[in-house]
Structure formats: structure tokens, C-alpha cells
Amino acid sequence: MSKVVAGITMSVDGYITGPNDGPGCGLGVGGERLHYWVFGGPWSYDSPDRGLPTGADKAWLEEVLGANGAVITGRGTYEAAGHWGDKNPWGIPVFVVTHRTQEQTPGDDFVFVGSLGEAIEQAGAAAGDKQVHLMGGAQIICQALAAGLVDELTIITAPVLLGAGKRLFDGFSMSVELEHLGVRQSPFATFVDYAVKK
């Protein structure tokens, strides 16, 4: 079975979005600061110009994207990202966990599945000898951790305090042992990699 890795960006105070996240403002009000590392510096939803990652940010993205054979995301993330313009941005199978599988979009860019277990099974088969990347949102990552389905977890912390929005571990009441694997840092983020002890 393919290794399942989860990765998510949060603020220092634990938020993965600012308030009012959704289509057109996927990371919420002020949430763009969480992903400065993805775009090489400041950007906003009001500006069409976005840069490219550099340094440690670029290295982390290239390493992860090169190792991925499939991606799993939650319906909330899919919707907030505006379906990525109805075009798969990664060129590998993307599985969207949703209770509304009948709303499957036309084409082969995304596959709607009814449960996290089904997504893990299908993504593992699609990934072959590569890893399955669980990109979130928070509920999907917490469900996968609670079910013992995650092999590695990367917490990417952006140097910002958002003060409001959605938190990563809200409602998560389970103890999970982690083993520190490494840390990388850039001006825009700190990447901490963990193995999940099972």
C-alpha cells in the first residue's frame, strides 16, 4: 500500500484559514498570508499577479509533488479553491471526499468518493509505488489521523497570527504520537515533518 502523507499550512495560532473562506477567497479574509511561501512572497485575491516559490519553499514543493502519485482533498477545500478552475492542477488523480458524490463534475480531472476510506483505497491503487498526499482540509486530516491512516504529517507554519478562521485541530480529542523527522525554514514558513507512530 502507498504511504499516506498529510500536509497543511497554519498560522502560529493554529488557523488554516482566515474568516469567511470560500470561493473567491479560499483562504479567508487575510488568509493569503498563509500561502506567501507558495507564491514567493505577498499576494492577494485582489491582485492577479502571483510569483513562484523560491529556496526552501520551492525545494519542499518539488520534493512532495515529485513523490505524489495521487491527492486526496475534502469537498470544502475543493469548493473554497473554486474547483481549481475545473482543471486538475497536479496532473495526477485527485479524489474529493464528499457526501454528495452524485454531483461529480464532468471529465476525469476529479473523482468524487463517498468516504475517506474509499478515497485512501482508490488513491493508493492509483498512486502505485508513489505516495498519496492528503492535503486537507482540517476535518479530513483529523479523521485520517484518528483512523490511523496517516504515515507522515507535515505542519507548515506561516509567521502570522490570524486570530480567527478555521483551526486545524478544533474538536480533535485523540492522542497521537509523532516522531520528529526534520525541519526546514524560509522567510515565509517553517516546515516540520513528523512520522506518525502506529
TORPA-4810 file (N, C-alpha, C, O; in nm, 3 decimals):
<nodes>
NODE_1_0.084_-0.119_0.000_0.000_0.000_0.000_0.088_0.125_0.000_0.195_0.126_0.061_M
NODE_2_0.043_0.228_-0.067_0.117_0.353_-0.076_0.123_0.422_0.059_0.032_0.412_0.140_S
NODE_3_0.234_0.492_0.081_0.247_0.574_0.200_0.150_0.691_0.190_0.134_0.750_0.083_K
NODE_4_0.083_0.724_0.302_-0.010_0.838_0.306_0.056_0.949_0.385_0.090_0.932_0.503_V
NODE_5_0.074_1.063_0.320_0.134_1.180_0.385_0.031_1.292_0.386_-0.041_1.314_0.289_V
NODE_6_0.026_1.363_0.497_-0.065_1.477_0.509_0.019_1.602_0.528_0.120_1.600_0.598_A
NODE_7_-0.023_1.708_0.466_0.046_1.835_0.480_-0.053_1.949_0.481_-0.147_1.951_0.402_G
NODE_8_-0.033_2.044_0.572_-0.125_2.156_0.580_-0.053_2.277_0.637_0.036_2.264_0.721_I
NODE_9_-0.093_2.394_0.592_-0.035_2.519_0.639_-0.128_2.582_0.741_-0.250_2.584_0.725_T
NODE_10_-0.067_2.635_0.848_-0.146_2.703_0.950_-0.070_2.825_1.002_0.051_2.839_0.981_M
NODE_11_-0.143_2.912_1.069_-0.083_3.028_1.133_-0.021_2.984_1.265_-0.046_2.873_1.312_S
NODE_12_0.057_3.070_1.325_0.118_3.039_1.454_0.011_3.009_1.559_0.034_2.928_1.649_V
NODE_13_-0.106_3.073_1.549_-0.214_3.047_1.644_-0.309_2.937_1.599_-0.418_2.924_1.653_D
NODE_14_-0.268_2.857_1.500_-0.339_2.734_1.466_-0.449_2.742_1.363_-0.522_2.645_1.345_G
NODE_15_-0.464_2.856_1.294_-0.570_2.869_1.194_-0.521_2.826_1.057_-0.410_2.860_1.016_Y
NODE_16_-0.606_2.751_0.985_-0.572_2.710_0.849_-0.640_2.798_0.745_-0.608_2.790_0.626_I
NODE_17_-0.733_2.882_0.789_-0.792_2.987_0.704_-0.820_3.107_0.793_-0.826_3.097_0.915_T
NODE_18_-0.836_3.220_0.728_-0.892_3.336_0.795_-1.044_3.322_0.793_-1.096_3.223_0.742_G
NODE_19_-1.115_3.420_0.848_-1.261_3.412_0.846_-1.318_3.422_0.704_-1.254_3.476_0.614_P
NODE_20_-1.438_3.369_0.687_-1.515_3.380_0.563_-1.444_3.320_0.442_-1.444_3.377_0.334_N
NODE_21_-1.383_3.201_0.463_-1.320_3.133_0.350_-1.427_3.077_0.258_-1.536_3.041_0.302_D
NODE_22_-1.396_3.069_0.132_-1.489_3.014_0.033_-1.446_3.055_-0.106_-1.341_3.117_-0.123_G
NODE_23_-1.527_3.021_-0.207_-1.493_3.054_-0.344_-1.461_3.203_-0.359_-1.535_3.288_-0.309_P
NODE_24_-1.353_3.232_-0.427_-1.309_3.371_-0.445_-1.221_3.421_-0.333_-1.152_3.522_-0.348_G
NODE_25_-1.224_3.351_-0.220_-1.143_3.388_-0.103_-1.112_3.260_-0.028_-1.144_3.247_0.091_C
NODE_26_-1.050_3.165_-0.097_-1.032_3.029_-0.048_-0.965_3.016_0.086_-0.997_2.925_0.162_G
NODE_27_-0.872_3.106_0.118_-0.803_3.101_0.247_-0.863_3.199_0.348_-0.807_3.219_0.455_L
NODE_28_-0.977_3.258_0.314_-1.044_3.350_0.405_-0.982_3.489_0.403_-0.879_3.512_0.339_G
NODE_29_-1.047_3.580_0.472_-1.001_3.718_0.479_-0.866_3.723_0.551_-0.855_3.682_0.666_V
NODE_30_-0.766_3.773_0.483_-0.631_3.779_0.539_-0.554_3.648_0.531_-0.436_3.643_0.567_G
NODE_31_-0.619_3.543_0.485_-0.556_3.411_0.481_-0.450_3.395_0.374_-0.374_3.298_0.376_G
NODE_32_-0.443_3.489_0.281_-0.339_3.482_0.178_-0.200_3.470_0.242_-0.111_3.406_0.187_E
NODE_33_-0.183_3.533_0.359_-0.053_3.532_0.426_-0.007_3.390_0.460_0.113_3.366_0.475_R
NODE_34_-0.101_3.297_0.472_-0.065_3.158_0.498_0.013_3.097_0.381_0.096_3.009_0.401_L
NODE_35_-0.014_3.145_0.261_0.047_3.086_0.142_0.144_3.180_0.071_0.166_3.165_-0.049_H
NODE_36_0.202_3.275_0.142_0.309_3.354_0.081_0.421_3.262_0.035_0.486_3.288_-0.066_Y
NODE_37_0.444_3.153_0.110_0.552_3.060_0.075_0.528_2.992_-0.060_0.623_2.958_-0.130_W
NODE_38_0.401_2.973_-0.097_0.368_2.907_-0.223_0.394_2.999_-0.343_0.428_2.953_-0.452_V
NODE_39_0.378_3.130_-0.321_0.385_3.226_-0.431_0.506_3.319_-0.422_0.507_3.424_-0.487_F
NODE_40_0.606_3.283_-0.344_0.729_3.360_-0.341_0.721_3.494_-0.272_0.812_3.576_-0.286_G
NODE_41_0.614_3.519_-0.196_0.600_3.645_-0.125_0.457_3.693_-0.123_0.366_3.620_-0.161_G
NODE_42_0.436_3.817_-0.079_0.300_3.869_-0.065_0.220_3.865_-0.194_0.272_3.890_-0.303_P
NODE_43_0.094_3.832_-0.180_-0.004_3.833_-0.288_-0.141_3.854_-0.224_-0.154_3.845_-0.102_W
NODE_44_-0.240_3.882_-0.304_-0.376_3.896_-0.251_-0.476_3.849_-0.355_-0.444_3.835_-0.473_S
NODE_45_-0.597_3.824_-0.309_-0.703_3.783_-0.401_-0.739_3.895_-0.498_-0.792_3.869_-0.606_Y
NODE_46_-0.709_4.018_-0.460_-0.741_4.133_-0.545_-0.639_4.156_-0.656_-0.663_4.233_-0.748_D
NODE_47_-0.523_4.088_-0.647_-0.417_4.108_-0.745_-0.403_3.983_-0.832_-0.390_3.872_-0.779_S
NODE_48_-0.405_4.000_-0.963_-0.389_3.883_-1.050_-0.245_3.831_-1.054_-0.222_3.719_-1.097_P
NODE_49_-0.150_3.912_-1.009_-0.009_3.873_-1.016_0.032_3.792_-0.894_0.013_3.834_-0.780_D
NODE_50_0.087_3.675_-0.920_0.140_3.589_-0.814_0.274_3.536_-0.861_0.292_3.500_-0.977_R
NODE_51_0.367_3.533_-0.767_0.500_3.487_-0.801_0.513_3.336_-0.788_0.414_3.264_-0.781_G
NODE_52_0.637_3.291_-0.786_0.668_3.149_-0.775_0.750_3.125_-0.649_0.822_3.215_-0.604_L
NODE_53_0.741_3.006_-0.592_0.819_2.978_-0.471_0.968_2.975_-0.503_1.009_2.949_-0.616_P
NODE_54_1.047_3.004_-0.400_1.192_3.002_-0.414_1.254_2.930_-0.295_1.185_2.901_-0.197_T
NODE_55_1.381_2.902_-0.302_1.456_2.849_-0.189_1.395_2.724_-0.128_1.356_2.631_-0.200_G
NODE_56_1.387_2.722_0.006_1.335_2.607_0.080_1.189_2.578_0.044_1.147_2.463_0.044_A
NODE_57_1.112_2.683_0.015_0.972_2.664_-0.023_0.962_2.585_-0.153_0.885_2.489_-0.163_D
NODE_58_1.039_2.626_-0.252_1.040_2.557_-0.381_1.090_2.414_-0.366_1.035_2.322_-0.425_K
NODE_59_1.195_2.396_-0.286_1.251_2.262_-0.266_1.149_2.168_-0.204_1.136_2.053_-0.246_A
NODE_60_1.075_2.216_-0.103_0.974_2.132_-0.038_0.865_2.095_-0.137_0.827_1.979_-0.147_W
NODE_61_0.814_2.193_-0.210_0.709_2.166_-0.308_0.755_2.067_-0.415_0.682_1.974_-0.448_L
NODE_62_0.873_2.086_-0.468_0.922_1.996_-0.572_0.939_1.854_-0.519_0.906_1.757_-0.588_E
NODE_63_0.989_1.842_-0.397_1.008_1.709_-0.337_0.874_1.638_-0.319_0.859_1.522_-0.355_E
NODE_64_0.777_1.708_-0.263_0.646_1.648_-0.236_0.572_1.619_-0.365_0.520_1.509_-0.384_V
NODE_65_0.568_1.717_-0.454_0.496_1.696_-0.579_0.557_1.582_-0.661_0.485_1.508_-0.727_L
NODE_66_0.689_1.569_-0.657_0.755_1.461_-0.730_0.728_1.324_-0.672_0.732_1.225_-0.744_G
NODE_67_0.700_1.318_-0.542_0.676_1.190_-0.475_0.529_1.148_-0.480_0.497_1.031_-0.457_A
NODE_68_0.440_1.241_-0.510_0.297_1.213_-0.508_0.251_1.134_-0.630_0.292_1.161_-0.743_N
NODE_69_0.164_1.034_-0.604_0.101_0.961_-0.712_-0.048_0.986_-0.719_-0.113_0.953_-0.818_G
NODE_70_-0.103_1.044_-0.611_-0.245_1.079_-0.604_-0.264_1.178_-0.491_-0.183_1.185_-0.398_A
NODE_71_-0.372_1.255_-0.500_-0.405_1.357_-0.400_-0.546_1.332_-0.349_-0.635_1.295_-0.426_V
NODE_72_-0.566_1.352_-0.219_-0.700_1.347_-0.159_-0.728_1.483_-0.097_-0.644_1.541_-0.029_I
NODE_73_-0.848_1.533_-0.121_-0.891_1.658_-0.061_-1.036_1.645_-0.015_-1.110_1.559_-0.063_T
NODE_74_-1.075_1.729_0.076_-1.213_1.734_0.120_-1.295_1.823_0.028_-1.241_1.904_-0.047_G
NODE_75_-1.426_1.807_0.035_-1.515_1.886_-0.051_-1.506_2.034_-0.018_-1.513_2.118_-0.109_R
NODE_76_-1.490_2.068_0.111_-1.480_2.208_0.149_-1.360_2.276_0.086_-1.370_2.389_0.038_G
NODE_77_-1.246_2.208_0.085_-1.125_2.263_0.022_-1.145_2.276_-0.128_-1.107_2.376_-0.189_T
NODE_78_-1.204_2.174_-0.187_-1.233_2.175_-0.331_-1.321_2.294_-0.368_-1.294_2.363_-0.466_Y
NODE_79_-1.425_2.317_-0.289_-1.516_2.429_-0.316_-1.447_2.562_-0.293_-1.457_2.653_-0.375_E
NODE_80_-1.375_2.575_-0.180_-1.308_2.701_-0.147_-1.204_2.738_-0.251_-1.179_2.856_-0.276_A
NODE_81_-1.143_2.637_-0.313_-1.042_2.662_-0.418_-1.107_2.690_-0.554_-1.037_2.703_-0.654_A
NODE_82_-1.239_2.699_-0.556_-1.309_2.724_-0.683_-1.289_2.613_-0.783_-1.283_2.636_-0.903_G
NODE_83_-1.279_2.488_-0.728_-1.258_2.367_-0.810_-1.129_2.376_-0.892_-1.112_2.305_-0.990_H
NODE_84_-1.039_2.465_-0.849_-0.915_2.488_-0.923_-0.946_2.517_-1.071_-0.876_2.473_-1.162_W
NODE_85_-1.053_2.594_-1.090_-1.092_2.629_-1.227_-1.141_2.510_-1.307_-1.135_2.512_-1.430_G
NODE_86_-1.189_2.405_-1.238_-1.234_2.280_-1.301_-1.123_2.212_-1.381_-1.150_2.137_-1.475_D
NODE_87_-0.999_2.238_-1.342_-0.883_2.177_-1.407_-0.788_2.125_-1.300_-0.745_2.200_-1.213_K
NODE_88_-0.756_1.997_-1.307_-0.665_1.935_-1.213_-0.528_2.005_-1.219_-0.463_2.001_-1.324_N
NODE_89_-0.483_2.068_-1.108_-0.357_2.143_-1.114_-0.233_2.056_-1.100_-0.122_2.106_-1.117_P
NODE_90_-0.248_1.927_-1.069_-0.131_1.844_-1.040_-0.101_1.738_-1.146_0.009_1.684_-1.149_W
NODE_91_-0.195_1.709_-1.232_-0.170_1.610_-1.335_-0.164_1.467_-1.286_-0.117_1.378_-1.358_G
NODE_92_-0.210_1.442_-1.165_-0.222_1.307_-1.108_-0.364_1.293_-1.055_-0.432_1.394_-1.038_I
NODE_93_-0.412_1.172_-1.029_-0.550_1.156_-0.982_-0.578_1.234_-0.853_-0.500_1.231_-0.759_P
NODE_94_-0.692_1.305_-0.852_-0.736_1.382_-0.736_-0.872_1.326_-0.692_-0.967_1.323_-0.770_V
NODE_95_-0.879_1.283_-0.567_-1.001_1.227_-0.510_-1.060_1.325_-0.411_-0.992_1.371_-0.319_F
NODE_96_-1.188_1.358_-0.429_-1.258_1.455_-0.346_-1.356_1.379_-0.257_-1.448_1.314_-0.307_V
NODE_97_-1.336_1.387_-0.126_-1.425_1.319_-0.032_-1.548_1.406_-0.011_-1.538_1.522_0.029_V
NODE_98_-1.666_1.348_-0.039_-1.790_1.424_-0.031_-1.907_1.331_-0.003_-1.905_1.214_-0.043_T
NODE_99_-2.007_1.383_0.065_-2.131_1.307_0.086_-2.223_1.320_-0.036_-2.327_1.254_-0.043_H
NODE_100_-2.185_1.406_-0.131_-2.269_1.431_-0.248_-2.196_1.384_-0.375_-2.165_1.465_-0.463_R
NODE_101_-2.170_1.255_-0.382_-2.095_1.201_-0.497_-2.172_1.216_-0.627_-2.112_1.217_-0.735_T
NODE_102_-2.304_1.227_-0.619_-2.385_1.241_-0.740_-2.358_1.373_-0.811_-2.398_1.391_-0.926_Q
NODE_103_-2.289_1.466_-0.744_-2.257_1.595_-0.804_-2.121_1.592_-0.874_-2.062_1.697_-0.899_E
NODE_104_-2.072_1.473_-0.906_-1.945_1.457_-0.976_-1.938_1.550_-1.096_-2.031_1.555_-1.177_Q
NODE_105_-1.829_1.624_-1.106_-1.813_1.715_-1.219_-1.781_1.635_-1.345_-1.725_1.526_-1.335_T
NODE_106_-1.814_1.688_-1.462_-1.784_1.617_-1.586_-1.632_1.606_-1.606_-1.556_1.690_-1.558_P
NODE_107_-1.590_1.504_-1.676_-1.449_1.487_-1.708_-1.376_1.402_-1.606_-1.435_1.350_-1.512_G
NODE_108_-1.246_1.388_-1.628_-1.164_1.300_-1.546_-1.072_1.374_-1.450_-0.987_1.311_-1.387_D
NODE_109_-1.087_1.504_-1.436_-0.993_1.580_-1.354_-1.007_1.551_-1.205_-0.908_1.556_-1.132_D
NODE_110_-1.128_1.519_-1.159_-1.153_1.493_-1.018_-1.247_1.373_-1.005_-1.337_1.355_-1.086_F
NODE_111_-1.223_1.291_-0.902_-1.309_1.176_-0.875_-1.372_1.197_-0.738_-1.302_1.210_-0.638_V
NODE_112_-1.505_1.202_-0.734_-1.577_1.217_-0.608_-1.595_1.080_-0.543_-1.637_0.985_-0.609_F
NODE_113_-1.563_1.071_-0.416_-1.579_0.946_-0.341_-1.655_0.975_-0.212_-1.649_1.086_-0.159_V
NODE_114_-1.728_0.874_-0.163_-1.820_0.894_-0.052_-1.761_0.884_0.087_-1.828_0.918_0.184_G
NODE_115_-1.636_0.838_0.100_-1.578_0.826_0.234_-1.426_0.838_0.226_-1.366_0.819_0.121_S
NODE_116_-1.366_0.870_0.339_-1.221_0.879_0.346_-1.157_0.743_0.318_-1.056_0.735_0.248_L
NODE_117_-1.215_0.636_0.373_-1.162_0.501_0.348_-1.161_0.467_0.201_-1.063_0.411_0.151_G
NODE_118_-1.269_0.500_0.133_-1.278_0.475_-0.011_-1.174_0.558_-0.086_-1.112_0.509_-0.181_E
NODE_119_-1.154_0.682_-0.044_-1.055_0.768_-0.108_-0.915_0.713_-0.090_-0.836_0.710_-0.185_A
NODE_120_-0.882_0.668_0.032_-0.749_0.611_0.059_-0.727_0.487_-0.028_-0.620_0.470_-0.087_I
NODE_121_-0.828_0.402_-0.037_-0.816_0.279_-0.116_-0.795_0.309_-0.264_-0.705_0.254_-0.327_E
NODE_122_-0.878_0.397_-0.319_-0.868_0.429_-0.462_-0.740_0.507_-0.493_-0.675_0.484_-0.595_Q
NODE_123_-0.705_0.601_-0.404_-0.583_0.680_-0.427_-0.460_0.592_-0.417_-0.365_0.609_-0.494_A
NODE_124_-0.459_0.498_-0.323_-0.347_0.406_-0.310_-0.328_0.322_-0.435_-0.215_0.301_-0.479_G
NODE_125_-0.439_0.275_-0.491_-0.431_0.196_-0.615_-0.381_0.281_-0.730_-0.301_0.236_-0.812_A
NODE_126_-0.428_0.406_-0.736_-0.387_0.496_-0.845_-0.242_0.540_-0.832_-0.174_0.563_-0.932_A
NODE_127_-0.193_0.553_-0.708_-0.058_0.605_-0.684_0.051_0.505_-0.718_0.165_0.544_-0.745_A
NODE_128_0.018_0.377_-0.717_0.119_0.275_-0.745_0.229_0.277_-0.640_0.201_0.263_-0.521_G
NODE_129_0.353_0.296_-0.683_0.465_0.296_-0.588_0.495_0.437_-0.535_0.594_0.456_-0.464_D
NODE_130_0.412_0.534_-0.568_0.429_0.670_-0.517_0.338_0.691_-0.395_0.258_0.604_-0.361_K
NODE_131_0.353_0.805_-0.331_0.275_0.832_-0.210_0.141_0.898_-0.242_0.122_0.957_-0.348_Q
NODE_132_0.049_0.887_-0.146_-0.079_0.955_-0.151_-0.067_1.078_-0.063_-0.030_1.068_0.053_V
NODE_133_-0.099_1.195_-0.119_-0.090_1.320_-0.043_-0.229_1.363_0.001_-0.317_1.388_-0.081_H
NODE_134_-0.247_1.372_0.131_-0.373_1.417_0.191_-0.357_1.565_0.220_-0.287_1.602_0.314_L
NODE_135_-0.422_1.649_0.141_-0.398_1.793_0.152_-0.498_1.865_0.242_-0.483_1.984_0.267_M
NODE_136_-0.598_1.796_0.289_-0.694_1.862_0.378_-0.824_1.888_0.308_-0.847_1.845_0.195_G
NODE_137_-0.904_1.956_0.376_-0.894_2.040_0.492_-0.875_1.968_0.626_-0.843_1.850_0.634_G
NODE_138_-0.897_2.049_0.727_-0.871_2.007_0.864_-0.950_1.882_0.902_-0.894_1.791_0.964_A
NODE_139_-1.078_1.876_0.868_-1.160_1.761_0.907_-1.107_1.632_0.848_-1.102_1.530_0.916_Q
NODE_140_-1.067_1.635_0.721_-1.015_1.516_0.655_-0.885_1.471_0.721_-0.866_1.352_0.746_I
NODE_141_-0.797_1.564_0.750_-0.669_1.529_0.813_-0.693_1.473_0.952_-0.632_1.373_0.990_I
NODE_142_-0.781_1.536_1.030_-0.810_1.485_1.165_-0.875_1.347_1.160_-0.842_1.261_1.242_C
NODE_143_-0.966_1.325_1.067_-1.029_1.193_1.052_-0.924_1.087_1.018_-0.926_0.977_1.073_Q
NODE_144_-0.833_1.121_0.928_-0.731_1.025_0.887_-0.634_0.996_1.001_-0.593_0.881_1.019_A
NODE_145_-0.597_1.097_1.078_-0.510_1.075_1.194_-0.580_0.987_1.296_-0.519_0.893_1.349_L
NODE_146_-0.706_1.016_1.325_-0.782_0.938_1.424_-0.798_0.793_1.381_-0.801_0.704_1.466_A
NODE_147_-0.809_0.769_1.251_-0.826_0.633_1.199_-0.693_0.560_1.179_-0.693_0.444_1.138_A
NODE_148_-0.582_0.626_1.207_-0.452_0.563_1.190_-0.410_0.546_1.045_-0.335_0.454_1.013_G
NODE_149_-0.458_0.633_0.956_-0.433_0.618_0.813_-0.315_0.701_0.762_-0.274_0.685_0.648_L
NODE_150_-0.261_0.789_0.847_-0.154_0.879_0.804_-0.018_0.823_0.848_0.000_0.786_0.963_V
NODE_151_0.076_0.817_0.754_0.211_0.771_0.784_0.304_0.887_0.821_0.388_0.873_0.910_D
NODE_152_0.289_0.999_0.754_0.370_1.117_0.782_0.284_1.242_0.778_0.187_1.249_0.703_E
NODE_153_0.319_1.339_0.861_0.244_1.464_0.872_0.342_1.580_0.865_0.442_1.582_0.937_L
NODE_154_0.315_1.676_0.778_0.394_1.798_0.773_0.305_1.915_0.813_0.201_1.939_0.753_T
NODE_155_0.350_1.986_0.916_0.283_2.109_0.958_0.368_2.224_0.907_0.485_2.237_0.942_I
NODE_156_0.309_2.306_0.824_0.377_2.423_0.768_0.321_2.544_0.841_0.202_2.574_0.831_I
NODE_157_0.406_2.612_0.916_0.360_2.725_0.997_0.404_2.856_0.932_0.523_2.880_0.912_T
NODE_158_0.306_2.939_0.900_0.333_3.071_0.844_0.349_3.170_0.960_0.277_3.160_1.059_A
NODE_159_0.442_3.263_0.950_0.468_3.357_1.059_0.363_3.468_1.066_0.390_3.585_1.038_P
NODE_160_0.242_3.428_1.105_0.133_3.523_1.117_0.037_3.474_1.226_0.021_3.353_1.245_V
NODE_161_-0.025_3.567_1.296_-0.134_3.537_1.390_-0.262_3.585_1.324_-0.279_3.705_1.303_L
NODE_162_-0.353_3.494_1.291_-0.477_3.533_1.224_-0.587_3.572_1.321_-0.667_3.661_1.291_L
NODE_163_-0.593_3.509_1.437_-0.691_3.545_1.539_-0.832_3.496_1.514_-0.915_3.500_1.606_G
NODE_164_-0.863_3.449_1.394_-0.997_3.398_1.363_-0.989_3.315_1.236_-0.893_3.325_1.160_A
NODE_165_-1.091_3.233_1.215_-1.098_3.147_1.098_-1.124_3.004_1.139_-1.192_2.979_1.239_G
NODE_166_-1.071_2.909_1.064_-1.083_2.767_1.096_-0.951_2.717_1.153_-0.845_2.744_1.096_K
NODE_167_-0.957_2.645_1.265_-0.838_2.589_1.326_-0.816_2.445_1.279_-0.911_2.375_1.245_R
NODE_168_-0.691_2.404_1.279_-0.657_2.270_1.234_-0.714_2.163_1.325_-0.779_2.070_1.277_L
NODE_169_-0.692_2.173_1.455_-0.728_2.063_1.544_-0.851_2.091_1.631_-0.865_2.032_1.738_F
NODE_170_-0.941_2.180_1.587_-1.066_2.201_1.661_-1.144_2.071_1.670_-1.169_2.006_1.568_D
NODE_171_-1.183_2.034_1.790_-1.264_1.915_1.810_-1.186_1.785_1.808_-1.245_1.678_1.826_G
NODE_172_-1.056_1.790_1.786_-0.975_1.668_1.783_-0.936_1.633_1.925_-0.864_1.710_1.990_F
NODE_173_-0.981_1.520_1.973_-0.960_1.487_2.114_-0.882_1.358_2.134_-0.889_1.296_2.240_S
NODE_174_-0.807_1.318_2.034_-0.733_1.192_2.040_-0.584_1.221_2.056_-0.534_1.320_2.003_M
NODE_175_-0.515_1.135_2.127_-0.371_1.148_2.141_-0.302_1.069_2.030_-0.333_0.952_2.009_S
NODE_176_-0.209_1.133_1.961_-0.135_1.069_1.853_0.014_1.096_1.877_0.054_1.211_1.895_V
NODE_177_0.093_0.991_1.878_0.237_1.006_1.897_0.304_1.037_1.763_0.276_0.973_1.662_E
NODE_178_0.392_1.136_1.765_0.465_1.175_1.646_0.615_1.164_1.670_0.663_1.186_1.781_L
NODE_179_0.687_1.130_1.565_0.834_1.126_1.571_0.888_1.234_1.480_0.855_1.238_1.361_E
NODE_180_0.970_1.321_1.533_1.025_1.432_1.456_1.119_1.381_1.348_1.213_1.306_1.377_H
NODE_181_1.094_1.421_1.222_1.178_1.378_1.111_1.271_1.488_1.061_1.381_1.459_1.011_L
NODE_182_1.229_1.611_1.074_1.313_1.719_1.024_1.239_1.851_1.019_1.117_1.857_1.035_G
NODE_183_1.317_1.957_0.996_1.260_2.091_0.989_1.334_2.171_0.881_1.455_2.156_0.863_V
NODE_184_1.259_2.254_0.811_1.315_2.346_0.712_1.254_2.482_0.738_1.145_2.492_0.794_R
NODE_185_1.324_2.585_0.697_1.271_2.718_0.722_1.299_2.810_0.605_1.402_2.799_0.537_Q
NODE_186_1.205_2.901_0.581_1.222_3.005_0.482_1.170_3.134_0.547_1.118_3.130_0.658_S
NODE_187_1.182_3.248_0.479_1.125_3.370_0.536_0.972_3.364_0.551_0.915_3.441_0.628_P
NODE_188_0.907_3.272_0.478_0.762_3.268_0.476_0.699_3.151_0.549_0.578_3.149_0.569_F
NODE_189_0.780_3.051_0.589_0.720_2.932_0.653_0.827_2.849_0.722_0.945_2.854_0.688_A
NODE_190_0.780_2.772_0.820_0.862_2.669_0.883_0.793_2.536_0.858_0.675_2.520_0.889_T
NODE_191_0.867_2.441_0.802_0.813_2.310_0.767_0.865_2.210_0.870_0.986_2.192_0.884_F
NODE_192_0.775_2.146_0.941_0.814_2.045_1.039_0.752_1.912_0.996_0.630_1.899_0.987_V
NODE_193_0.838_1.814_0.971_0.795_1.682_0.924_0.795_1.583_1.040_0.888_1.579_1.120_D
NODE_194_0.688_1.503_1.048_0.673_1.402_1.153_0.636_1.269_1.091_0.564_1.264_0.991_Y
NODE_195_0.684_1.161_1.151_0.630_1.029_1.126_0.520_1.005_1.229_0.536_1.044_1.345_A
NODE_196_0.412_0.943_1.190_0.303_0.914_1.282_0.326_0.773_1.338_0.327_0.676_1.263_V
NODE_197_0.344_0.764_1.468_0.367_0.633_1.531_0.236_0.558_1.535_0.132_0.615_1.568_K
NODE_198_0.241_0.429_1.501_0.118_0.348_1.499_0.128_0.234_1.597_0.035_0.155_1.609_K
</nodes>
